[in-house]
Amino acid sequence: MAKKNSTASPTTAATVALTRAGISFIPHAYVHDPAVADFGAEAADALGIDPARVFKTLMVDTDAGLGIGLVPVSGMLDLKALASTLGGKRAAMADLAVAERKSGYVVGGISPFGQKTLLPTVLDDSALVFDTILVSGGRRGFDIELAPAAVLEATGGRAARIRRL
């Protein structure tokens, strides 16, 4: 089981990008268990946060190009809805090596901020009911808390229903 880490938050490309943009955030570090593969659920559990407020960053490959979908860890991404929002008809999860190369992060630590390649980003509209949400801070064991509007501002993204109902 992951445990909260009381050490100072790490500096990542995500924290640098947010700081440069003047966007406020709250860092949340915890000890990642290498045996855990469900990174989002681990973060929610370790930090004691409702899984509906913790969002996973997923890179998809659509017929309109690569894109990013942010959905709650308590739910699933609707690939067709994301493809449509991004101007395509079909989508599949991006190859893990492509996701790591384009983002500059390892899978399980992909942040929507500070990516090597800026990609169109869609935040699931369920985030809009919360004052703040958490997303990956750029490494496993590190999340960033900020307002949904700040996520959209920092990514140039938009909100739409992209979760499976």
Secondary structure as UniProt FT lines:
FT   STRAND          3..4
FT   HELIX           13..21
FT   STRAND          26..31
FT   TURN            34..35
FT   HELIX           39..47
FT   HELIX           51..53
FT   STRAND          54..62
FT   TURN            63..64
FT   STRAND          65..72
FT   TURN            73..74
FT   HELIX           79..85
FT   TURN            86..87
FT   STRAND          91..93
FT   HELIX           96..103
FT   TURN            107..108
FT   STRAND          121..124
FT   HELIX           125..129
FT   STRAND          133..139
FT   TURN            140..141
FT   STRAND          142..146
FT   HELIX           148..155
FT   STRAND          158..160
//
